Amino acid sequence: MPGFVRRGTFVTACGLLIAARAPAQEPLQWGRASDPLIFATFSIAAVDPHTKEVGVAVTTRNPCVGNAVPWVRVGVGAVATQANSRTQYGDELLSALGKGEEPEAALRRLLAADSASHSRQVGVIGVDGRGAQHTGSGAQPWAGHRRGATYVTQGNILVGPQVLEAVARTFEASEGSSRHLGDRLIEAIAAGHALGGDARHGRMQSAAMIVADPRPGRSRRNDGVTNNINVCENPEPVAELRRIYDTISQTLGYRSMQEFSGNDVWQLKIILHALGLFHSAEPELKRGSDALVYTPETIAAVDAFRTAQRLSTGGVGAPSGLVDREFVRALWVELEKAGKAAKVRELLLESTAVRR
């Protein structure tokens, strides 16, 4: 795998921004339309070679990063344009890829015509995995980029190279893990953030993730976008990105359950069945009319697991049928011990798909 390309010279980023956005959509800190749009940040743009999803995740200590840095086009690729962000690179690079131009050639051609290319940082990846990156000599340190078979990750004004190392390592580790691309992108960006991420502190912070999926029935939109989460400002935007994703996908563990109905109940039943605690006589769990209902039989299986795991049950500190994050973690530990985690993740894919 290629290593880092880095630039360390401190130069104030400058250049021309042309952005067609209504004033109400832009935070005051962005300034006038003629001011440079500085997104010192780190990001990952990636593809899933099996599903052909394309996506970007990003965070920065500036507000509303999702309005400028991440760009995707279904069936084509993904772009992150940052440092002195030139938003036009998103559409221009994706249009070039859509016409068959190689990412490296398209990026070099556009940079050659850009008088402020020294202050830009850009990452682009096609749906076929071919990618290209640029970190200009004026990108503020620490700045650099790294590329893998299915992703490009890049950052500037970071605490150091360990940020991108963590992003790359985490994303690579989830390859082939039967997880949705959006889920993997958030995990990767969170790993870099946990090591310090953007070196600036005491500023407003934002995060965003966007994914497009070409598979029929996955998106209700003509542009194929399935995931579009833009945390414009939050004290912990990366954690908020994860919370929103888990909530809208109704991933098991996003809420504490007692007597509810929903997709997470069906996920719970699948896991309890795999562990031999629910309909154990059936080789394959059938999805009946009460599949999404938290039935007394399901509650009994939950309580049996809590008892076996010595988690609080019944009248001893927790209501009957309590499913919280501690309980979900214990389920996955047992699935890993039993060698069933990978198979269960495959079974859960359909019930956790985001289509909004």
C-alpha positions as CSV (number, residue, x, y, z in Angstrom):
1,M,0.0,0.0,0.0
2,P,1.3,3.5,-0.8
3,G,2.4,5.4,2.3
4,F,1.8,9.0,3.2
5,V,2.4,12.1,1.0
6,R,2.8,15.1,3.3
7,R,3.4,18.8,3.2
8,G,4.7,20.7,6.2
9,T,5.3,24.3,5.1
10,F,3.0,26.8,6.8
11,V,1.4,29.2,4.2
12,T,-1.8,31.1,4.7
13,A,-4.3,29.5,2.3
14,C,-5.8,31.9,-0.2
15,G,-7.8,31.7,-3.4
16,L,-11.2,32.2,-5.0
17,L,-14.3,30.4,-3.8
18,I,-17.3,30.2,-6.1
19,A,-20.2,28.6,-4.3
20,A,-23.8,28.7,-5.4
21,R,-25.6,28.4,-2.0
22,A,-28.4,30.5,-0.5
23,P,-27.1,32.8,2.3
24,A,-29.4,31.1,4.8
25,Q,-27.6,27.8,4.3
26,E,-24.2,29.2,5.1
27,P,-23.0,30.0,8.6
28,L,-21.8,33.6,9.3
29,Q,-18.2,32.3,9.9
30,W,-17.9,31.4,6.2
31,G,-17.8,35.1,5.4
32,R,-18.4,36.6,2.0
33,A,-18.7,34.5,-1.1
34,S,-15.4,36.0,-2.3
35,D,-13.6,34.9,0.8
36,P,-11.6,31.6,0.8
37,L,-13.6,28.7,2.4
38,I,-11.1,27.1,4.7
39,F,-11.9,23.5,5.9
40,A,-8.8,22.3,7.8
41,T,-10.1,18.8,8.3
42,F,-9.7,15.1,7.7
43,S,-11.9,12.9,5.6
44,I,-12.3,9.5,4.0
45,A,-13.8,8.9,0.6
46,A,-14.4,5.2,-0.2
47,V,-16.3,2.6,-2.2
48,D,-17.6,-0.9,-1.4
49,P,-16.5,-3.1,-4.3
50,H,-19.3,-5.6,-3.6
51,T,-22.3,-3.3,-3.3
52,K,-20.8,-0.4,-5.5
53,E,-21.8,2.1,-2.8
54,V,-19.7,5.3,-2.8
55,G,-19.4,7.6,0.2
56,V,-17.5,10.3,2.2
57,A,-17.2,10.9,6.0
58,V,-15.6,14.1,7.3
59,T,-15.2,16.2,10.5
60,T,-13.6,19.5,11.2
61,R,-13.4,22.3,13.8
62,N,-15.5,24.6,11.6
63,P,-19.3,24.6,11.2
64,C,-21.3,22.9,8.5
65,V,-18.5,20.8,6.8
66,G,-21.1,18.7,5.1
67,N,-22.2,21.7,3.0
68,A,-18.8,21.9,1.2
69,V,-16.4,19.0,1.5
70,P,-18.2,15.7,0.7
71,W,-19.5,14.9,-2.8
72,V,-20.8,11.6,-4.3
73,R,-22.4,10.4,-7.5
74,V,-24.2,7.1,-7.7
75,G,-22.3,4.6,-9.8
76,V,-19.4,7.0,-10.4
77,G,-17.4,7.8,-7.3
78,A,-16.8,10.2,-4.3
79,V,-14.8,13.4,-3.7
80,A,-13.6,15.3,-0.7
81,T,-12.4,18.9,-1.4
82,Q,-10.9,20.6,1.6
83,A,-8.1,22.9,3.0
84,N,-9.0,26.0,0.9
85,S,-12.0,24.2,-0.4
86,R,-13.0,24.7,-4.0
87,T,-16.5,23.2,-4.1
88,Q,-16.6,23.0,-7.9
89,Y,-14.1,20.1,-7.7
90,G,-16.9,17.9,-6.5
91,D,-19.0,18.1,-9.7
92,E,-16.1,18.6,-12.0
93,L,-14.2,15.5,-10.9
94,L,-17.3,13.3,-10.8
95,S,-18.4,14.4,-14.2
96,A,-14.9,13.6,-15.5
97,L,-15.0,10.1,-14.0
98,G,-18.5,9.6,-15.4
99,K,-17.1,10.3,-18.9
100,G,-14.4,7.7,-18.4
101,E,-11.4,9.9,-17.5
102,E,-9.0,8.4,-15.0
103,P,-9.1,10.1,-11.5
104,E,-5.3,11.0,-11.6
105,A,-5.6,12.6,-15.1
106,A,-8.8,14.5,-14.2
107,L,-7.4,15.8,-10.9
108,R,-4.0,16.9,-12.5
109,R,-5.9,18.6,-15.3
110,L,-8.1,20.6,-13.0
111,L,-5.3,21.5,-10.6
112,A,-3.2,22.8,-13.6
113,A,-5.9,25.4,-14.3
114,D,-6.3,26.4,-10.6
115,S,-4.1,29.3,-9.5
116,A,-4.7,28.4,-5.9
117,S,-3.9,24.7,-6.3
118,H,-1.1,25.1,-3.7
119,S,-3.7,25.7,-1.0
120,R,-6.0,22.9,-2.0
121,Q,-6.4,19.3,-0.6
122,V,-8.5,16.9,-2.7
123,G,-9.2,13.2,-2.6
124,V,-11.2,11.4,-5.3
125,I,-12.0,7.8,-5.8
126,G,-14.0,6.0,-8.6
127,V,-16.4,3.2,-8.1
128,D,-13.8,0.9,-9.6
129,G,-11.4,1.8,-6.8
130,R,-9.0,4.0,-8.8
131,G,-8.2,7.1,-6.9
132,A,-6.1,10.3,-6.8
133,Q,-5.1,12.8,-4.2
134,H,-3.5,16.2,-3.9
135,T,-2.1,18.0,-0.8
136,G,-0.8,21.4,-1.9
137,S,2.4,22.9,-0.5
138,G,0.4,25.6,1.2
139,A,-1.8,23.2,3.2
140,Q,-1.2,23.9,6.8
141,P,0.7,21.2,8.9
142,W,0.3,18.5,9.8
143,A,-1.1,17.7,6.3
144,G,-0.9,14.6,4.2
145,H,-2.9,11.8,2.5
146,R,-3.0,8.1,2.2
147,R,-4.6,5.7,-0.3
148,G,-5.8,2.1,-0.1
149,A,-7.5,-0.3,-2.5
150,T,-11.0,1.1,-1.8
151,Y,-10.4,4.4,-0.1
152,V,-8.6,7.7,0.0
153,T,-8.1,9.6,3.3
154,Q,-6.6,13.1,3.6
155,G,-6.2,15.7,6.3
156,N,-4.6,19.1,7.2
157,I,-4.0,20.9,10.5
158,L,-4.0,17.5,12.2
159,V,-2.2,16.5,15.4
160,G,0.0,14.2,13.3
161,P,0.1,11.2,10.8
162,Q,-1.4,8.9,13.4
163,V,-4.8,10.4,12.6
164,L,-4.8,9.1,9.0
165,E,-3.1,5.9,10.1
166,A,-6.1,5.2,12.4
167,V,-8.6,6.1,9.7
168,A,-6.9,3.8,7.2
169,R,-6.3,0.9,9.6
170,T,-9.9,0.9,10.9
171,F,-11.5,1.1,7.4
172,E,-9.3,-1.7,6.1
173,A,-10.2,-3.9,9.1
174,S,-13.9,-3.7,8.3
175,E,-13.4,-4.8,4.7
176,G,-15.6,-7.8,3.9
177,S,-17.3,-7.6,7.3
178,S,-20.9,-7.6,6.1
179,R,-21.4,-4.0,7.2
180,H,-22.9,-1.1,5.4
181,L,-20.5,1.5,3.9
182,G,-22.0,4.3,6.0
183,D,-21.4,2.4,9.2
184,R,-17.8,1.7,8.2
185,L,-17.1,5.3,7.3
186,I,-18.3,6.6,10.6
187,E,-16.2,4.1,12.5
188,A,-13.1,5.1,10.5
189,I,-13.5,8.8,11.0
190,A,-14.2,8.2,14.7
191,A,-10.9,6.3,15.0
192,G,-9.0,9.3,13.7
193,H,-10.9,11.7,15.9
194,A,-10.2,9.6,19.0
195,L,-6.4,10.2,18.4
196,G,-6.7,14.0,18.3
197,G,-8.0,14.6,14.8
198,D,-8.1,18.3,13.9
199,A,-5.4,20.0,16.0
200,R,-7.4,23.1,16.8
201,H,-9.5,23.3,20.0
202,G,-12.0,25.6,21.4
203,R,-13.8,26.1,18.1
204,M,-17.2,25.0,16.7
205,Q,-17.0,21.5,15.2
206,S,-19.1,19.7,12.6
207,A,-19.2,16.3,10.9
208,A,-21.0,14.7,7.9
209,M,-21.4,11.5,6.1
210,I,-23.0,10.8,2.7
211,V,-23.5,7.6,0.7
212,A,-25.0,6.8,-2.7
213,D,-26.1,3.2,-3.5
214,P,-26.9,2.1,-7.1
215,R,-28.8,-1.1,-6.2
216,P,-32.5,-1.1,-7.1
217,G,-34.8,-0.2,-4.3
218,R,-32.1,1.1,-2.0
219,S,-32.8,4.8,-2.4
220,R,-36.1,6.8,-2.9
221,R,-34.1,9.5,-4.7
222,N,-33.1,9.8,-8.3
223,D,-29.5,10.6,-7.3
224,G,-29.3,7.3,-5.4
225,V,-28.4,8.9,-2.0
226,T,-29.3,6.7,0.9
227,N,-27.3,8.3,3.8
228,N,-27.0,12.0,4.2
229,I,-26.2,13.1,7.7
230,N,-24.9,16.7,8.2
231,V,-24.2,17.6,11.9
232,C,-23.7,21.3,11.3
233,E,-22.5,22.1,14.8
234,N,-22.3,20.0,18.0
235,P,-19.9,19.7,21.0
236,E,-19.3,16.0,20.0
237,P,-20.2,15.9,16.3
238,V,-18.6,12.5,15.5
239,A,-20.4,10.9,18.3
240,E,-23.6,12.6,17.2
241,L,-23.0,11.3,13.6
242,R,-22.9,7.8,15.1
243,R,-26.0,8.4,17.2
244,I,-28.0,9.6,14.3
245,Y,-26.9,6.8,12.0
246,D,-27.8,4.1,14.6
247,T,-31.1,5.8,15.3
248,I,-32.3,6.1,11.7
249,S,-31.1,2.6,10.8
250,Q,-32.8,1.3,14.0
251,T,-29.6,-0.7,14.8
252,L,-30.0,-2.9,17.8
253,G,-28.7,-1.0,20.8
254,Y,-29.7,2.5,19.7
255,R,-32.4,2.5,22.4
256,S,-33.3,0.7,25.6
257,M,-36.2,-1.7,25.0
258,Q,-38.8,-3.1,27.3
259,E,-42.0,-3.6,25.3
260,F,-41.6,-2.1,21.9
261,S,-42.0,-3.0,18.2
262,G,-39.6,-2.3,15.3
263,N,-36.8,-3.6,13.2
264,D,-34.4,-3.8,16.2
265,V,-36.8,-6.4,17.8
266,W,-36.4,-8.6,14.7
267,Q,-32.6,-8.2,15.0
268,L,-32.8,-9.2,18.6
269,K,-34.8,-12.3,17.7
270,I,-32.3,-13.3,15.1
271,I,-29.4,-13.0,17.6
272,L,-31.3,-14.9,20.3
273,H,-32.1,-17.7,17.8
274,A,-28.5,-17.9,16.8
275,L,-27.6,-18.3,20.5
276,G,-30.2,-21.1,21.0
277,L,-32.5,-19.0,23.2
278,F,-35.4,-18.3,20.9
279,H,-37.2,-20.9,18.7
280,S,-34.2,-23.1,19.1
281,A,-36.0,-26.1,17.5
282,E,-36.2,-24.3,14.2
283,P,-33.1,-24.5,12.0
284,E,-34.1,-21.1,10.4
285,L,-36.1,-18.4,12.1
286,K,-39.2,-17.6,10.2
287,R,-40.4,-14.0,9.9
288,G,-44.0,-14.1,10.9
289,S,-46.7,-11.5,11.4
290,D,-45.3,-10.7,14.9
291,A,-41.7,-10.5,13.8
292,L,-41.4,-6.8,14.9
293,V,-43.3,-7.3,18.1
294,Y,-41.5,-7.6,21.5
295,T,-43.5,-10.6,22.6
296,P,-43.6,-12.3,26.0
297,E,-41.6,-15.2,24.5
298,T,-38.9,-12.8,23.4
299,I,-38.8,-11.1,26.8
300,A,-38.4,-14.5,28.5
301,A,-35.4,-15.3,26.2
302,V,-33.9,-11.9,27.1
303,D,-34.3,-12.6,30.8
304,A,-32.8,-16.0,30.4
305,F,-29.7,-14.5,28.7
306,R,-29.4,-11.8,31.4
307,T,-29.5,-14.4,34.1
308,A,-26.9,-16.6,32.3
309,Q,-24.7,-13.5,31.9
310,R,-25.3,-12.4,35.5
311,L,-26.8,-9.1,34.3
312,S,-29.4,-7.5,36.5
313,T,-32.8,-9.1,36.0
314,G,-36.4,-8.9,37.1
315,G,-36.8,-7.1,40.4
316,V,-33.0,-6.9,41.0
317,G,-32.2,-3.5,39.5
318,A,-33.7,-3.8,36.0
319,P,-37.2,-4.4,34.5
320,S,-38.0,-7.7,32.9
321,G,-36.9,-7.7,29.2
322,L,-34.5,-4.8,29.5
323,V,-32.3,-4.6,26.4
324,D,-29.7,-1.8,26.7
325,R,-26.2,-1.2,25.4
326,E,-24.6,-3.4,28.0
327,F,-27.0,-6.2,27.0
328,V,-26.2,-5.8,23.3
329,R,-22.5,-5.8,23.9
330,A,-22.9,-9.1,25.8
331,L,-24.8,-10.6,22.9
332,W,-22.1,-9.8,20.5
333,V,-19.4,-11.2,22.8
334,E,-21.3,-14.5,23.0
335,L,-21.8,-14.5,19.2
336,E,-18.0,-14.0,18.7
337,K,-17.2,-16.8,21.1
338,A,-19.6,-19.1,19.3
339,G,-18.1,-18.2,15.9
340,K,-21.5,-16.9,14.7
341,A,-21.0,-13.2,14.6
342,A,-20.2,-12.9,10.8
343,K,-23.2,-15.0,9.8
344,V,-25.5,-13.0,12.0
345,R,-24.2,-9.7,10.6
346,E,-25.2,-11.0,7.1
347,L,-28.7,-11.8,8.4
348,L,-29.1,-8.3,9.9
349,L,-28.0,-6.4,6.8
350,E,-31.5,-6.0,5.3
351,S,-33.1,-4.9,8.5
352,T,-30.5,-2.1,9.2
353,A,-30.4,-0.6,5.6
354,V,-30.9,3.2,5.5
355,R,-33.3,4.4,2.8
356,R,-34.0,8.0,3.7
